[in-house]
Amino acid sequence: VQLQASGGGLVHAGDSLRLSCEASRRGFKSTAWYRQAPGKQRELVARITAGGDTNYADSVLGRFTISRDIRKNTMYLQMGSLKPEDTAIYYCNAVMGTVNFWGQGTLVTVSS
């Protein structure tokens, strides 16, 4: 399984950005976005299950939206009202059975 994340970049506070994660196959139990800021542990940002249920970190609730296009094997993270504290490497994750798969990460930098 390969996960290819893209869409990161340098933006200003208040801007929007959309991340994409293309998978080499389908059939995951869930897919998710995680992020890791410098000096911090990796944290869950948003998750979407096979059934379409979603959950979000409190810090992004109302600003970020996770979605997917099953036909394209692609997951998205629409990020709005970005803050400097959203600066991190964003990783896509997919779970199949008990196995976690990770993408290579895409850097999001939000300037104040």
WOSUL-V449112 format. One record per pair of residues at least 4 apart in sequence whose ideal C-beta (glycine too) atoms are under 8 Angstrom apart, sorted by sequence separation. I is the first residue (numbers start at 1). J is the second residue. D is the distance in whole Angstrom. If there is no record, write none. Layout:
i={I/I}
j={J/J}
d={D/D}
This chain:
i={11/36/48/49/56/57/60/69/82/95/11/23/36/48/49/56/69/95/96/11/36/48/68/94/95/35/36/47/68/69/79/93/94/9/23/34/35/46/47/56/67/68/93/8/34/46/66/67/93/7/21/34/35/46/56/66/92/93/7/8/33/34/45/46/66/67/91/92/7/21/32/33/45/54/65/66/91/6/7/32/33/44/64/65/77/91/5/6/19/32/33/43/46/64/91/5/6/32/45/64/65/90/5/6/31/32/63/64/89/90/4/30/31/63/75/89/90/3/4/30/46/48/63/89/90/3/4/30/45/46/47/48/60/63/88/89/3/29/30/46/48/88/2/3/29/45/87/1/2/28/86/87/1/87/1/86/85/59/60/82/84/48/83/84/82/84/79/46/45/33/32/31/33/26/31/33/45/26/25/37/40/24/42/22/23/37/38/22/23/35/37/22/23/36/21/35/36/20/21/35/20/21/35/36/20/21/34/35/19/33/34/18/19/33/34/18/33/34/18/19/32/33/18/31/32/16/17/31/32/16/31/32/16/30/31/16/17/30/16/28/29/14/15/28/29/14/28/29/13/27/36/12/13/11/13/19/21/23/19/35/8/8/21/5/5/5/19/3/19/3/3/17/1/1/15/11/13/3/5/8/9/11/12/13/3/4/5/7/8/9/10/11/12/13/1/3/4/5/6/8/9/11/12/2/3/5/8/10}
j={15/40/52/53/60/61/64/73/86/99/16/28/41/53/54/61/74/100/101/17/42/54/74/100/101/42/43/54/75/76/86/100/101/17/31/42/43/54/55/64/75/76/101/17/43/55/75/76/102/17/31/44/45/56/66/76/102/103/18/19/44/45/56/57/77/78/102/103/19/33/44/45/57/66/77/78/103/19/20/45/46/57/77/78/90/104/19/20/33/46/47/57/60/78/105/20/21/47/60/79/80/105/21/22/47/48/79/80/105/106/21/47/48/80/92/106/107/21/22/48/64/66/81/107/108/22/23/49/64/65/66/67/79/82/107/108/23/49/50/66/68/108/23/24/50/66/108/23/24/50/108/109/24/110/25/110/110/85/86/108/110/75/110/111/110/112/108/77/77/66/66/68/75/70/75/77/90/73/73/85/88/73/91/72/73/87/88/73/74/86/88/74/75/88/74/88/89/74/75/89/75/76/90/91/76/77/90/91/76/90/91/76/77/91/92/77/92/93/78/79/92/93/79/92/93/78/79/93/94/79/94/95/80/94/95/81/82/95/82/94/95/81/82/95/96/82/96/97/82/96/105/82/83/82/84/90/92/94/92/108/89/90/103/90/91/92/106/92/108/93/94/108/94/96/110/108/110/101/103/106/107/109/110/111/102/103/104/106/107/108/109/110/111/112/101/103/104/105/106/108/109/111/112/103/104/106/109/111}
d={4/6/7/5/5/7/4/8/5/7/8/7/7/7/8/5/5/6/7/6/4/5/7/8/8/7/7/7/5/8/7/6/5/7/7/5/6/7/5/6/7/7/7/7/6/7/7/5/6/7/7/6/5/5/7/7/7/8/6/7/8/6/7/7/6/7/6/4/4/7/6/4/5/6/7/8/6/7/5/7/5/6/6/4/7/8/6/5/7/6/8/7/7/7/5/7/8/4/6/5/8/6/5/8/7/7/7/7/4/5/7/6/6/5/6/7/8/6/5/7/6/5/5/5/6/7/8/5/7/8/7/7/8/8/8/8/5/7/7/4/6/6/7/8/6/8/6/7/4/7/6/5/6/5/6/5/8/8/8/8/5/7/6/7/5/5/7/6/7/6/8/7/8/7/5/5/7/5/7/8/8/7/7/7/5/6/8/6/7/8/4/5/7/6/7/4/5/6/5/7/7/8/5/7/6/8/7/7/7/6/5/6/4/7/8/7/6/6/5/7/7/7/7/7/5/7/5/7/8/6/5/8/5/7/7/8/6/5/7/4/5/6/5/6/6/7/5/7/6/7/8/8/6/6/6/6/3/6/8/8/8/6/6/7/7/5/6/5/7/8/6/6/7/7/7/8/6/6/4/3/8/7/7/7/7/6/6/6/5/7/5/6/5/5/5/3/7/6/6/5/7/7/8/8/8/4/8/7}
